Amino acid sequence: MLNASLHLDPARIVAPVSRRTFGSFVEHMGRCVYGGIYEPAHPCADADGFRSDVLALVREMGVSLVRYPGGNFVSGYRWEDGIGPAAGRPVRRDLAWHSLETNEVGVDEFMRWAGKAGVEVMYALNLGTRGVQEALDVHEYLNHPDRTRLAELRRANGAEKPYGISMFCLGNEMDGPWQTGHKTAREYGRLAAETARALRAAQPEAELIACGSSSSSMPTFGAWEAEVLELAYDQVDYISAHAYYEPLDGDLDSFLASAVDMDHFIDSVVATADSVGARLKSKKRINISFDEWNVWYLSRYEASRSAITEWEVAPRVIEDSYNVADAVVVGSLLIALLRHSDRVTAACQAQLVNVIAPIRSEPGGAAWRQTTFHPFALTSRLSRGDVLDVQIDSPVYETARFGAVPVVDAVATHDDGALSVFVVNRHRTESVSFTFPAAGPVTEAWVLGDDDLTATNTQDAPDRITPRPLDVAAGDGTVRVTLPPVSWSAIRLG
């Protein structure tokens, strides 16, 4: 058996745990909205057409923040299509996902859903086919209290009070050639700065997110962030980061080490942003909104995309079924996000329901938790107080993509004398004896893993993979657990 240990000191604090780290993403894509959160004909639908079984799972998952309405979708979206009487709303083409958008759910319906789910909304603005005026218009509709035309229109549509949205994305993935309205860094940086200045005139305290690179593998990565921030540094608060991971060519060892790439991505963006700030002689610090991240079998989707020829409403798109290894990687990515809580203060797992999602549902049928639901739910529930600056002693293993990688990765949070430790064993065959110092009683200990790494949860077997109790030995100020191969664990001490 391998051995690893965690060294921690409650006085060594990285940053407070940001509840916004546990965000998600609802895009008008596939069956995320229609057939996901919204299905009026479903037996569990409430008076507004929202599935109460899905809502219950969203609450159980501990989602704090939801980015809406896109994604690639937003770069061609006309927000005004989705307000007013539903019968008069137009059907539009969604060029991003080659589907039809009925606009049956728009901003008012979604804000009602968000209220029921108890989540904050991060609203994405269309800077692909639109610009400053449209951003001001939707902001006026969402947030202005009264007397203006759009505020009174919102009130006439049933929302007496402003929605009070504070976070706005200034477009989506504008560095990507696939994006409707794709721009160069200079074109986008100027538009983002102009839009931000206008929004600040309306809402000085708004938190504004500039588009960073849609992937660290983009040829413009680094240079894009630098040029955009040179133009918009003083007007924005965040730069975004997006990353998706999958096992390429059967390389499970590298896949299990995906968080190494996320760590490097974050550190690179932080260094770039701070370099720009130093050149501008600014005392302001730009944080990161990691507002798209997940496991996504992207190569599988790209191979099938050319076969999509029909224009359908809510087609089944990238409804990946997640296995044990995928869940362990999701748990490890959450560890990386928490570790960087001093700079990553908002994050959104993409997406929430059906589309590369931790929650799946069937029309007229059941909703269930995918394997990836569980590490998110436990981390959201047990992360409290401050993230600690920990040191890990671990053996390493070799990977094709990242070289030598620690077998064990971990993070800890501390609040009012209670400690939570989240730890992953990346080794495919070896268990690890893992120890760390702690004096309190163990109140919870869970492990997620299975001998069959390909096992999934399905409609017929929704609980095939669930966290199971983890045996913990505690005494003399030391906690010892055995981490199975390819597993993610959470331990809470009171």
Secondary structure as GFF3:
##gff-version 3
##sequence-region A 1 494
A	DSSP	beta_strand	2	7	.	.	.	ID=ss1
A	DSSP	beta_strand	13	16	.	.	.	ID=ss2
A	DSSP	three_ten_helix	19	22	.	.	.	ID=ss3
A	DSSP	beta_strand	23	25	.	.	.	ID=ss4
A	DSSP	alpha_helix	52	61	.	.	.	ID=ss5
A	DSSP	beta_strand	65	68	.	.	.	ID=ss6
A	DSSP	three_ten_helix	72	76	.	.	.	ID=ss7
A	DSSP	three_ten_helix	79	82	.	.	.	ID=ss8
A	DSSP	three_ten_helix	86	88	.	.	.	ID=ss9
A	DSSP	beta_strand	92	94	.	.	.	ID=ss10
A	DSSP	beta_strand	99	101	.	.	.	ID=ss11
A	DSSP	alpha_helix	107	117	.	.	.	ID=ss12
A	DSSP	beta_strand	120	125	.	.	.	ID=ss13
A	DSSP	alpha_helix	132	143	.	.	.	ID=ss14
A	DSSP	alpha_helix	149	156	.	.	.	ID=ss15
A	DSSP	beta_strand	167	170	.	.	.	ID=ss16
A	DSSP	alpha_helix	185	202	.	.	.	ID=ss17
A	DSSP	beta_strand	207	210	.	.	.	ID=ss18
A	DSSP	alpha_helix	223	232	.	.	.	ID=ss19
A	DSSP	three_ten_helix	233	235	.	.	.	ID=ss20
A	DSSP	beta_strand	238	245	.	.	.	ID=ss21
A	DSSP	three_ten_helix	248	250	.	.	.	ID=ss22
A	DSSP	alpha_helix	252	256	.	.	.	ID=ss23
A	DSSP	alpha_helix	258	279	.	.	.	ID=ss24
A	DSSP	beta_strand	287	295	.	.	.	ID=ss25
A	DSSP	alpha_helix	298	305	.	.	.	ID=ss26
A	DSSP	beta_strand	312	313	.	.	.	ID=ss27
A	DSSP	alpha_helix	324	339	.	.	.	ID=ss28
A	DSSP	beta_strand	344	350	.	.	.	ID=ss29
A	DSSP	beta_strand	359	361	.	.	.	ID=ss30
A	DSSP	beta_strand	367	369	.	.	.	ID=ss31
A	DSSP	alpha_helix	373	382	.	.	.	ID=ss32
A	DSSP	beta_strand	386	388	.	.	.	ID=ss33
A	DSSP	beta_strand	391	393	.	.	.	ID=ss34
A	DSSP	beta_strand	396	399	.	.	.	ID=ss35
A	DSSP	beta_strand	403	406	.	.	.	ID=ss36
A	DSSP	beta_strand	408	415	.	.	.	ID=ss37
A	DSSP	beta_strand	418	425	.	.	.	ID=ss38
A	DSSP	beta_strand	432	437	.	.	.	ID=ss39
A	DSSP	beta_strand	442	448	.	.	.	ID=ss40
A	DSSP	beta_strand	468	469	.	.	.	ID=ss41
A	DSSP	beta_strand	472	475	.	.	.	ID=ss42
A	DSSP	beta_strand	478	483	.	.	.	ID=ss43
A	DSSP	beta_strand	487	493	.	.	.	ID=ss44
###
